[in-house]
């Protein structure tokens, strides 16, 4: 089953694909704004550890368990 952190990465990949599609149809201003918003959210999550998207995803999907302990 999918976990929240993996699902977050999948959603990020989909957003990046959407941005590439916008740039492909030459909607550069919209692509730039979406990319800037994503960069700001990633910086906030990186510096503070607060990620609203991950909080929402954890309500739908279970959090990932540490896979390092599975081998022990």
N, C-alpha and C positions, 0 to 999 in steps of 0.2 A: 504494500500500500504506500502511496505517496505521503511524504511528510511535509510540514510547512516550509522548512528551509529549502528543500529541493523544489517545491512548487514555486517559491519566490524566485528562484533562479530561472525557472521555465517562463514565468510571467515577465521577467526582465528581458529574456531572449525574445519573447513575442513583441514587447514594446520596442526593442531595438530593430526588429524586422519591420514593424509599422513605421518607424522613423526612416528606415532605408526606403520603404515604399513611398513615403511622402517626398523624399528627396528625388526618387526616381521619376515621379510625375511633376517634378519641379515646383513643389510647394515648400520651398526652402525656408521661408519664414516660420511656417507651422512646425516643420521638422526641427528647426533650431530651438523654438520655444519648448517643444516636448523634450528635446534632448537636454536643454538647460534645466528644466524642472526635474528630470531624472537625475542629473548630476548633483543638483542641490540636495535632493532626498538621500542619495547615496553618501554624500559628504556628512549630512546630519546623522545618518545611521552609523557612519564610521567613527565620528568623533564622540557621539553621545551614547550610542548603543540603542537609541530610540528609533524604531521603524514602524510607522503606522500600518503599512502593508502587511508586515509580518504578524502584527498583533491580530489583524483581521483574518489572515490565513490560519493562525493558530486556533481560531474559533471553529474553523471548518475542518482542518486537517490536524492530526496529532503532531507534536513537536518531534524532531528527529532525535533518536537516541545515539549516543556516542558509539561508533562502530569499532573503535579500538579495543573495547573490552570483550567483544564477541569471541575473539580468539583465545582468551584466557580461560 
